């Protein structure tokens, strides 16, 4: 058995649905379980409909048009989708009466995208003579807590999923399961959503619980790349990375899998393969527990822009216990997450995402015991690498950057020992990546 996950862009229209169906058919002998996101912009259409409903306008036209036209192009009947549209209209009518959208109602609303998507795919596969059956996630036992918009799966899911899918895995049932990603139900029967990376989490949870051969996540590139191909045209696919490396790549900007979606597969050692839906023959990138061959010194380079660098200097740090805790508590107080940190005897440099301005109160709190300098418009460039070669990696990288006049303002090695991060000016980030990529991969 394998698990195949396709995102919203992969099922955005009739042409893409037909293409995904052909991929599923190509893997039919592997007994695939298919996990789907909502079609294209469906989630946006649903949220727009909710906004209109708050203003007393009940309109499912945008959602209905997309799915009805797609079904027409596919030549399929969509009675099950029509039933969902009736249910959706009832929900929007309720929202229009209450004049607000609670988190619980929002999750219920958003779920219609995934639910219609799996019905569309299953109906099309059936029309092509490929046995398939749609499942809402709770139909195969995917249950969560009641933390709406960011729910966590319950431990019982590990036993629930095999109970529902073992017959298919063992060949007693031949209908390919087409399962909704991203959504679940709590113990009270309320629909929940799993937050960022929710569809990936659904796929990896099914793969881990079923002890699948592998989980495949299908994208539009040949796997995980050595860097963003939009920045470096000759970026190459990385054949193999570890769970830890994939997690660091995701944290530091690469569009791989959300770190939390790696947890189920790491627990049991199920491989994850990132594949290209436009290039089926490409092996993609496989994510495993440990490297199976020679470990490359450098795996990939990522970048995160629009970062703020904060330098905190205080002679009180020297030999003082609890000073770092004092700094971290200030950031916790203001609900600010720290990305990268470097320390010396009397100073701390750290980075935060600068989408929003730093609260003035945070700076005032820090300045009570320290000198504080805030430097905006910075970028984190992260090298995912083998820590055993960190000295050589840094030496060759710094030499190349120095030759091009790039000023590295901070450097930090992560506790995971698979990444080295450096801070540069925002407007030099892409050039930095290009220089490092040439130094390490050419």
One Martini backbone bead per residue (centre of mass of N, CA, C, O) as a GRO file, in nm:
protein
  442
    1UNK     BB    1   0.098   0.035   0.019
    2UNK     BB    2  -0.004   0.369  -0.062
    3UNK     BB    3   0.026   0.729  -0.036
    4UNK     BB    4  -0.161   0.999  -0.204
    5UNK     BB    5  -0.090   1.349  -0.235
    6UNK     BB    6  -0.307   1.628  -0.332
    7UNK     BB    7  -0.335   1.940  -0.409
    8UNK     BB    8  -0.524   2.203  -0.520
    9UNK     BB    9  -0.367   2.247  -0.796
   10UNK     BB   10  -0.407   1.940  -0.894
   11UNK     BB   11  -0.752   2.003  -0.868
   12UNK     BB   12  -0.852   2.283  -1.017
   13UNK     BB   13  -0.948   2.110  -1.274
   14UNK     BB   14  -1.033   1.896  -1.517
   15UNK     BB   15  -0.751   1.849  -1.633
   16UNK     BB   16  -0.613   1.784  -1.358
   17UNK     BB   17  -0.795   1.549  -1.276
   18UNK     BB   18  -0.721   1.367  -1.512
   19UNK     BB   19  -0.420   1.353  -1.447
   20UNK     BB   20  -0.442   1.234  -1.162
   21UNK     BB   21  -0.596   0.980  -1.250
   22UNK     BB   22  -0.356   0.868  -1.418
   23UNK     BB   23  -0.168   0.836  -1.176
   24UNK     BB   24  -0.338   0.647  -1.009
   25UNK     BB   25  -0.352   0.423  -1.225
   26UNK     BB   26  -0.038   0.372  -1.235
   27UNK     BB   27  -0.070   0.281  -0.902
   28UNK     BB   28  -0.288   0.052  -0.857
   29UNK     BB   29  -0.097  -0.197  -0.769
   30UNK     BB   30  -0.026  -0.036  -0.480
   31UNK     BB   31  -0.268   0.045  -0.323
   32UNK     BB   32  -0.403   0.332  -0.305
   33UNK     BB   33  -0.424   0.623  -0.104
   34UNK     BB   34  -0.618   0.919  -0.138
   35UNK     BB   35  -0.531   1.266  -0.086
   36UNK     BB   36  -0.731   1.567  -0.066
   37UNK     BB   37  -0.788   1.876  -0.161
   38UNK     BB   38  -0.915   2.149  -0.254
   39UNK     BB   39  -1.021   2.319  -0.514
   40UNK     BB   40  -0.822   2.555  -0.552
   41UNK     BB   41  -1.036   2.838  -0.462
   42UNK     BB   42  -1.256   2.731  -0.264
   43UNK     BB   43  -1.184   2.847   0.014
   44UNK     BB   44  -1.214   3.142  -0.071
   45UNK     BB   45  -1.511   3.122  -0.156
   46UNK     BB   46  -1.617   3.039   0.125
   47UNK     BB   47  -1.520   3.292   0.282
   48UNK     BB   48  -1.676   3.493   0.110
   49UNK     BB   49  -1.956   3.376   0.175
   50UNK     BB   50  -1.939   3.440   0.477
   51UNK     BB   51  -1.914   3.747   0.454
   52UNK     BB   52  -2.189   3.781   0.313
   53UNK     BB   53  -2.365   3.650   0.533
   54UNK     BB   54  -2.312   3.867   0.749
   55UNK     BB   55  -2.463   4.066   0.523
   56UNK     BB   56  -2.723   3.886   0.425
   57UNK     BB   57  -2.573   3.705   0.193
   58UNK     BB   58  -2.676   3.418   0.016
   59UNK     BB   59  -2.390   3.259  -0.161
   60UNK     BB   60  -2.299   2.969  -0.387
   61UNK     BB   61  -2.206   3.034  -0.680
   62UNK     BB   62  -1.895   2.997  -0.696
   63UNK     BB   63  -1.886   2.701  -0.600
   64UNK     BB   64  -2.096   2.580  -0.793
   65UNK     BB   65  -1.970   2.656  -1.065
   66UNK     BB   66  -1.703   2.506  -1.045
   67UNK     BB   67  -1.827   2.214  -1.001
   68UNK     BB   68  -2.029   2.202  -1.237
   69UNK     BB   69  -1.831   2.259  -1.470
   70UNK     BB   70  -1.634   2.030  -1.408
   71UNK     BB   71  -1.837   1.799  -1.433
   72UNK     BB   72  -1.910   1.855  -1.726
   73UNK     BB   73  -1.617   1.810  -1.839
   74UNK     BB   74  -1.613   1.507  -1.713
   75UNK     BB   75  -1.898   1.360  -1.736
   76UNK     BB   76  -2.054   1.391  -1.451
   77UNK     BB   77  -2.229   1.315  -1.169
   78UNK     BB   78  -2.334   1.536  -0.866
   79UNK     BB   79  -2.530   1.459  -0.625
   80UNK     BB   80  -2.341   1.481  -0.375
   81UNK     BB   81  -2.274   1.783  -0.424
   82UNK     BB   82  -2.558   1.898  -0.417
   83UNK     BB   83  -2.606   1.822  -0.121
   84UNK     BB   84  -2.378   2.007  -0.012
   85UNK     BB   85  -2.495   2.277  -0.119
   86UNK     BB   86  -2.742   2.268   0.061
   87UNK     BB   87  -2.586   2.259   0.329
   88UNK     BB   88  -2.431   2.524   0.283
   89UNK     BB   89  -2.678   2.711   0.267
   90UNK     BB   90  -2.771   2.655   0.556
   91UNK     BB   91  -2.521   2.766   0.696
   92UNK     BB   92  -2.533   3.056   0.577
   93UNK     BB   93  -2.807   3.122   0.697
   94UNK     BB   94  -2.713   3.104   0.990
   95UNK     BB   95  -2.497   3.325   0.969
   96UNK     BB   96  -2.696   3.555   0.883
   97UNK     BB   97  -2.846   3.548   1.163
   98UNK     BB   98  -2.585   3.586   1.357
   99UNK     BB   99  -2.347   3.774   1.229
  100UNK     BB  100  -2.133   3.524   1.249
  101UNK     BB  101  -1.801   3.350   1.272
  102UNK     BB  102  -1.706   3.088   1.407
  103UNK     BB  103  -1.472   2.851   1.440
  104UNK     BB  104  -1.666   2.618   1.400
  105UNK     BB  105  -1.804   2.731   1.141
  106UNK     BB  106  -1.548   2.756   0.973
  107UNK     BB  107  -1.476   2.458   0.961
  108UNK     BB  108  -1.736   2.364   0.833
  109UNK     BB  109  -1.713   2.539   0.581
  110UNK     BB  110  -1.429   2.446   0.470
  111UNK     BB  111  -1.497   2.133   0.433
  112UNK     BB  112  -1.643   2.143   0.154
  113UNK     BB  113  -1.399   2.132  -0.033
  114UNK     BB  114  -1.297   1.842   0.027
  115UNK     BB  115  -1.570   1.692  -0.005
  116UNK     BB  116  -1.606   1.764  -0.311
  117UNK     BB  117  -1.336   1.661  -0.423
  118UNK     BB  118  -1.371   1.349  -0.365
  119UNK     BB  119  -1.632   1.315  -0.527
  120UNK     BB  120  -1.520   1.394  -0.799
  121UNK     BB  121  -1.291   1.183  -0.824
  122UNK     BB  122  -1.453   0.923  -0.781
  123UNK     BB  123  -1.647   0.966  -1.020
  124UNK     BB  124  -1.431   0.973  -1.241
  125UNK     BB  125  -1.300   0.700  -1.196
  126UNK     BB  126  -1.559   0.537  -1.241
  127UNK     BB  127  -1.600   0.643  -1.540
  128UNK     BB  128  -1.304   0.484  -1.605
  129UNK     BB  129  -1.312   0.196  -1.447
  130UNK     BB  130  -1.224   0.290  -1.150
  131UNK     BB  131  -1.233   0.185  -0.844
  132UNK     BB  132  -1.411   0.404  -0.610
  133UNK     BB  133  -1.408   0.583  -0.279
  134UNK     BB  134  -1.540   0.808  -0.073
  135UNK     BB  135  -1.395   0.995   0.216
  136UNK     BB  136  -1.440   1.110   0.505
  137UNK     BB  137  -1.219   1.114   0.751
  138UNK     BB  138  -1.424   0.996   0.973
  139UNK     BB  139  -1.481   0.725   0.815
  140UNK     BB  140  -1.162   0.637   0.913
  141UNK     BB  141  -1.114   0.767   1.219
  142UNK     BB  142  -1.062   1.082   1.212
  143UNK     BB  143  -0.967   1.235   1.513
  144UNK     BB  144  -1.013   1.518   1.738
  145UNK     BB  145  -0.999   1.784   1.885
  146UNK     BB  146  -1.148   2.123   1.978
  147UNK     BB  147  -0.928   2.299   1.809
  148UNK     BB  148  -1.018   2.519   1.620
  149UNK     BB  149  -0.808   2.554   1.322
  150UNK     BB  150  -0.593   2.354   1.525
  151UNK     BB  151  -0.610   2.053   1.533
  152UNK     BB  152  -0.558   1.745   1.707
  153UNK     BB  153  -0.484   1.430   1.704
  154UNK     BB  154  -0.580   1.132   1.817
  155UNK     BB  155  -0.457   0.830   1.925
  156UNK     BB  156  -0.692   0.645   1.806
  157UNK     BB  157  -0.616   0.667   1.503
  158UNK     BB  158  -0.412   0.430   1.486
  159UNK     BB  159  -0.661   0.217   1.503
  160UNK     BB  160  -0.887   0.319   1.315
  161UNK     BB  161  -0.770   0.303   1.029
  162UNK     BB  162  -0.719  -0.007   1.001
  163UNK     BB  163  -1.014  -0.089   1.050
  164UNK     BB  164  -1.103   0.048   0.762
  165UNK     BB  165  -0.834  -0.045   0.557
  166UNK     BB  166  -0.747  -0.351   0.562
  167UNK     BB  167  -0.925  -0.471   0.337
  168UNK     BB  168  -0.780  -0.317   0.113
  169UNK     BB  169  -0.487  -0.402   0.169
  170UNK     BB  170  -0.572  -0.729   0.151
  171UNK     BB  171  -0.790  -0.746  -0.110
  172UNK     BB  172  -1.111  -0.737  -0.026
  173UNK     BB  173  -1.087  -0.442  -0.145
  174UNK     BB  174  -1.090  -0.235  -0.463
  175UNK     BB  175  -1.156   0.046  -0.361
  176UNK     BB  176  -1.036   0.349  -0.389
  177UNK     BB  177  -0.941   0.567  -0.154
  178UNK     BB  178  -1.094   0.895  -0.111
  179UNK     BB  179  -0.953   1.145   0.096
  180UNK     BB  180  -0.978   1.384   0.318
  181UNK     BB  181  -0.812   1.654   0.393
  182UNK     BB  182  -0.768   1.864   0.697
  183UNK     BB  183  -1.000   1.690   0.833
  184UNK     BB  184  -1.233   1.643   1.115
  185UNK     BB  185  -1.353   1.498   1.428
  186UNK     BB  186  -1.489   1.521   1.717
  187UNK     BB  187  -1.648   1.363   1.984
  188UNK     BB  188  -1.918   1.547   1.908
  189UNK     BB  189  -1.911   1.588   1.572
  190UNK     BB  190  -1.729   1.811   1.500
  191UNK     BB  191  -1.583   2.000   1.269
  192UNK     BB  192  -1.237   2.006   1.179
  193UNK     BB  193  -0.916   2.160   1.157
  194UNK     BB  194  -0.544   2.111   1.116
  195UNK     BB  195  -0.410   2.329   0.981
  196UNK     BB  196  -0.108   2.355   0.902
  197UNK     BB  197  -0.052   2.084   0.701
  198UNK     BB  198  -0.315   1.898   0.712
  199UNK     BB  199  -0.298   1.716   0.456
  200UNK     BB  200  -0.025   1.593   0.520
  201UNK     BB  201  -0.111   1.473   0.791
  202UNK     BB  202  -0.319   1.280   0.684
  203UNK     BB  203  -0.124   1.116   0.506
  204UNK     BB  204   0.088   1.035   0.727
  205UNK     BB  205  -0.112   0.899   0.917
  206UNK     BB  206  -0.204   0.679   0.728
  207UNK     BB  207   0.076   0.563   0.656
  208UNK     BB  208   0.159   0.490   0.948
  209UNK     BB  209  -0.090   0.318   1.039
  210UNK     BB  210  -0.051   0.121   0.767
  211UNK     BB  211   0.239   0.069   0.687
  212UNK     BB  212   0.344   0.195   0.442
  213UNK     BB  213   0.568   0.208   0.197
  214UNK     BB  214   0.459   0.508   0.116
  215UNK     BB  215   0.456   0.864   0.096
  216UNK     BB  216   0.301   1.077  -0.142
  217UNK     BB  217   0.392   1.406  -0.260
  218UNK     BB  218   0.245   1.619  -0.500
  219UNK     BB  219   0.405   1.833  -0.732
  220UNK     BB  220   0.593   2.085  -0.955
  221UNK     BB  221   0.856   1.921  -0.875
  222UNK     BB  222   1.160   1.716  -0.849
  223UNK     BB  223   1.131   1.773  -0.557
  224UNK     BB  224   1.383   1.845  -0.368
  225UNK     BB  225   1.584   2.123  -0.378
  226UNK     BB  226   1.884   2.287  -0.346
  227UNK     BB  227   1.695   2.524  -0.448
  228UNK     BB  228   1.542   2.780  -0.574
  229UNK     BB  229   1.474   2.792  -0.915
  230UNK     BB  230   1.420   3.110  -0.919
  231UNK     BB  231   1.724   3.170  -0.825
  232UNK     BB  232   1.839   2.883  -0.941
  233UNK     BB  233   1.834   2.730  -1.242
  234UNK     BB  234   2.046   2.475  -1.155
  235UNK     BB  235   1.878   2.331  -0.975
  236UNK     BB  236   1.858   2.029  -0.787
  237UNK     BB  237   1.774   1.732  -0.704
  238UNK     BB  238   1.720   1.553  -0.405
  239UNK     BB  239   1.725   1.222  -0.344
  240UNK     BB  240   1.802   1.251  -0.017
  241UNK     BB  241   1.646   1.276   0.308
  242UNK     BB  242   1.585   1.350   0.622
  243UNK     BB  243   1.363   1.428   0.851
  244UNK     BB  244   1.536   1.651   0.976
  245UNK     BB  245   1.603   1.802   0.715
  246UNK     BB  246   1.309   1.854   0.628
  247UNK     BB  247   1.234   2.019   0.875
  248UNK     BB  248   1.442   2.246   0.834
  249UNK     BB  249   1.350   2.332   0.555
  250UNK     BB  250   1.065   2.421   0.644
  251UNK     BB  251   1.146   2.630   0.860
  252UNK     BB  252   1.356   2.772   0.626
  253UNK     BB  253   1.135   2.798   0.350
  254UNK     BB  254   1.067   2.533   0.236
  255UNK     BB  255   0.837   2.358   0.016
  256UNK     BB  256   0.736   2.099   0.178
  257UNK     BB  257   0.674   1.990   0.484
  258UNK     BB  258   0.526   2.014   0.757
  259UNK     BB  259   0.666   1.938   1.052
  260UNK     BB  260   0.409   1.794   1.184
  261UNK     BB  261   0.377   1.579   0.944
  262UNK     BB  262   0.638   1.402   1.042
  263UNK     BB  263   0.563   1.253   1.307
  264UNK     BB  264   0.429   0.981   1.226
  265UNK     BB  265   0.664   0.870   1.039
  266UNK     BB  266   0.890   0.882   1.254
  267UNK     BB  267   0.770   0.674   1.454
  268UNK     BB  268   0.783   0.422   1.208
  269UNK     BB  269   0.953   0.481   0.927
  270UNK     BB  270   0.803   0.620   0.696
  271UNK     BB  271   0.831   0.703   0.387
  272UNK     BB  272   0.884   1.005   0.189
  273UNK     BB  273   0.765   1.127  -0.133
  274UNK     BB  274   0.867   1.370  -0.368
  275UNK     BB  275   0.665   1.459  -0.646
  276UNK     BB  276   0.603   1.500  -1.003
  277UNK     BB  277   0.312   1.557  -1.188
  278UNK     BB  278   0.488   1.635  -1.466
  279UNK     BB  279   0.710   1.385  -1.374
  280UNK     BB  280   0.666   1.065  -1.310
  281UNK     BB  281   0.962   0.933  -1.363
  282UNK     BB  282   1.060   1.081  -1.139
  283UNK     BB  283   1.180   0.994  -0.820
  284UNK     BB  284   1.262   1.219  -0.652
  285UNK     BB  285   1.223   1.256  -0.297
  286UNK     BB  286   1.348   1.087  -0.016
  287UNK     BB  287   1.224   1.038   0.319
  288UNK     BB  288   1.431   0.945   0.596
  289UNK     BB  289   1.588   0.851   0.877
  290UNK     BB  290   1.846   0.748   0.709
  291UNK     BB  291   2.106   0.733   0.532
  292UNK     BB  292   2.196   0.494   0.269
  293UNK     BB  293   2.447   0.659   0.198
  294UNK     BB  294   2.627   0.902   0.115
  295UNK     BB  295   2.690   1.198   0.275
  296UNK     BB  296   2.631   1.506   0.200
  297UNK     BB  297   2.757   1.800   0.295
  298UNK     BB  298   2.529   1.934   0.106
  299UNK     BB  299   2.183   1.964   0.048
  300UNK     BB  300   2.073   2.273   0.107
  301UNK     BB  301   1.920   2.601   0.027
  302UNK     BB  302   1.777   2.865   0.219
  303UNK     BB  303   1.519   3.134   0.253
  304UNK     BB  304   1.437   3.422   0.470
  305UNK     BB  305   1.257   3.703   0.460
  306UNK     BB  306   1.182   3.960   0.657
  307UNK     BB  307   1.394   4.027   0.895
  308UNK     BB  308   1.477   4.074   1.241
  309UNK     BB  309   1.756   4.212   1.412
  310UNK     BB  310   1.865   4.150   1.754
  311UNK     BB  311   2.069   4.332   1.979
  312UNK     BB  312   2.200   4.218   2.302
  313UNK     BB  313   2.365   4.414   2.558
  314UNK     BB  314   2.536   4.288   2.866
  315UNK     BB  315   2.733   4.273   3.153
  316UNK     BB  316   2.533   4.088   3.322
  317UNK     BB  317   2.587   3.816   3.173
  318UNK     BB  318   2.845   3.773   3.318
  319UNK     BB  319   2.789   3.492   3.509
  320UNK     BB  320   2.479   3.498   3.484
  321UNK     BB  321   2.188   3.377   3.600
  322UNK     BB  322   1.897   3.397   3.389
  323UNK     BB  323   1.923   3.599   3.149
  324UNK     BB  324   1.799   3.443   2.911
  325UNK     BB  325   1.528   3.398   3.046
  326UNK     BB  326   1.454   3.697   3.056
  327UNK     BB  327   1.446   3.739   2.751
  328UNK     BB  328   1.242   3.515   2.675
  329UNK     BB  329   1.008   3.623   2.854
  330UNK     BB  330   0.962   3.879   2.691
  331UNK     BB  331   0.876   3.736   2.430
  332UNK     BB  332   0.644   3.579   2.556
  333UNK     BB  333   0.476   3.821   2.656
  334UNK     BB  334   0.460   3.925   2.329
  335UNK     BB  335   0.434   3.686   2.128
  336UNK     BB  336   0.740   3.617   2.023
  337UNK     BB  337   0.922   3.457   1.783
  338UNK     BB  338   1.218   3.272   1.757
  339UNK     BB  339   1.457   3.166   1.522
  340UNK     BB  340   1.754   3.288   1.574
  341UNK     BB  341   2.061   3.220   1.771
  342UNK     BB  342   2.329   3.412   1.940
  343UNK     BB  343   2.613   3.384   2.167
  344UNK     BB  344   2.783   3.545   2.433
  345UNK     BB  345   2.900   3.672   2.722
  346UNK     BB  346   2.743   3.984   2.647
  347UNK     BB  347   2.553   3.858   2.408
  348UNK     BB  348   2.255   3.881   2.191
  349UNK     BB  349   2.141   3.728   1.889
  350UNK     BB  350   1.829   3.777   1.704
  351UNK     BB  351   1.537   3.651   1.532
  352UNK     BB  352   1.249   3.791   1.360
  353UNK     BB  353   0.956   3.827   1.232
  354UNK     BB  354   0.859   4.130   1.020
  355UNK     BB  355   0.549   4.162   0.953
  356UNK     BB  356   0.556   4.302   1.226
  357UNK     BB  357   0.589   4.521   1.451
  358UNK     BB  358   0.745   4.585   1.723
  359UNK     BB  359   0.684   4.620   2.034
  360UNK     BB  360   0.760   4.876   2.238
  361UNK     BB  361   0.750   4.713   2.507
  362UNK     BB  362   0.978   4.515   2.444
  363UNK     BB  363   1.210   4.716   2.425
  364UNK     BB  364   1.175   4.835   2.708
  365UNK     BB  365   1.223   4.571   2.860
  366UNK     BB  366   1.512   4.518   2.747
  367UNK     BB  367   1.635   4.810   2.836
  368UNK     BB  368   1.652   4.764   3.150
  369UNK     BB  369   1.933   4.556   3.100
  370UNK     BB  370   2.001   4.678   2.803
  371UNK     BB  371   2.134   4.696   2.488
  372UNK     BB  372   1.946   4.793   2.189
  373UNK     BB  373   1.940   4.659   1.850
  374UNK     BB  374   1.759   4.732   1.546
  375UNK     BB  375   1.747   4.526   1.240
  376UNK     BB  376   1.622   4.555   0.938
  377UNK     BB  377   1.607   4.391   0.645
  378UNK     BB  378   1.650   4.075   0.665
  379UNK     BB  379   1.815   3.746   0.619
  380UNK     BB  380   1.786   3.393   0.602
  381UNK     BB  381   2.055   3.166   0.546
  382UNK     BB  382   2.034   2.811   0.488
  383UNK     BB  383   2.236   2.525   0.563
  384UNK     BB  384   2.199   2.197   0.472
  385UNK     BB  385   2.399   1.970   0.672
  386UNK     BB  386   2.697   1.818   0.770
  387UNK     BB  387   2.850   1.862   1.071
  388UNK     BB  388   3.128   1.721   1.005
  389UNK     BB  389   3.168   1.974   0.771
  390UNK     BB  390   3.143   2.272   0.886
  391UNK     BB  391   3.423   2.401   0.849
  392UNK     BB  392   3.444   2.367   0.539
  393UNK     BB  393   3.179   2.505   0.468
  394UNK     BB  394   3.245   2.782   0.589
  395UNK     BB  395   3.506   2.843   0.442
  396UNK     BB  396   3.399   2.832   0.147
  397UNK     BB  397   3.162   3.028   0.187
  398UNK     BB  398   3.317   3.281   0.292
  399UNK     BB  399   3.506   3.313   0.056
  400UNK     BB  400   3.288   3.359  -0.161
  401UNK     BB  401   3.152   3.606  -0.021
  402UNK     BB  402   3.401   3.789   0.003
  403UNK     BB  403   3.457   3.813  -0.305
  404UNK     BB  404   3.148   3.963  -0.323
  405UNK     BB  405   3.088   4.148  -0.059
  406UNK     BB  406   2.949   3.983   0.168
  407UNK     BB  407   2.774   4.052   0.472
  408UNK     BB  408   2.796   3.876   0.767
  409UNK     BB  409   2.607   3.935   1.077
  410UNK     BB  410   2.536   3.624   1.136
  411UNK     BB  411   2.579   3.305   1.320
  412UNK     BB  412   2.425   2.965   1.323
  413UNK     BB  413   2.392   2.655   1.496
  414UNK     BB  414   2.193   2.406   1.523
  415UNK     BB  415   2.094   2.157   1.741
  416UNK     BB  416   2.062   1.938   1.505
  417UNK     BB  417   2.328   1.956   1.310
  418UNK     BB  418   2.189   2.045   0.999
  419UNK     BB  419   2.246   2.365   1.046
  420UNK     BB  420   2.333   2.683   0.887
  421UNK     BB  421   2.303   3.025   0.983
  422UNK     BB  422   2.264   3.341   0.806
  423UNK     BB  423   2.297   3.699   0.806
  424UNK     BB  424   2.149   3.925   0.573
  425UNK     BB  425   2.059   4.126   0.350
  426UNK     BB  426   1.779   4.128   0.172
  427UNK     BB  427   1.918   4.233  -0.109
  428UNK     BB  428   2.138   3.967  -0.074
  429UNK     BB  429   2.006   3.685  -0.067
  430UNK     BB  430   2.013   3.574  -0.359
  431UNK     BB  431   2.315   3.609  -0.402
  432UNK     BB  432   2.402   3.425  -0.173
  433UNK     BB  433   2.275   3.168  -0.284
  434UNK     BB  434   2.428   3.164  -0.554
  435UNK     BB  435   2.713   3.147  -0.436
  436UNK     BB  436   2.676   2.891  -0.261
  437UNK     BB  437   2.580   2.702  -0.482
  438UNK     BB  438   2.838   2.720  -0.651
  439UNK     BB  439   3.033   2.620  -0.422
  440UNK     BB  440   2.872   2.331  -0.357
  441UNK     BB  441   2.753   2.222  -0.667
  442UNK     BB  442   2.981   2.298  -0.903
   0.00000   0.00000   0.00000
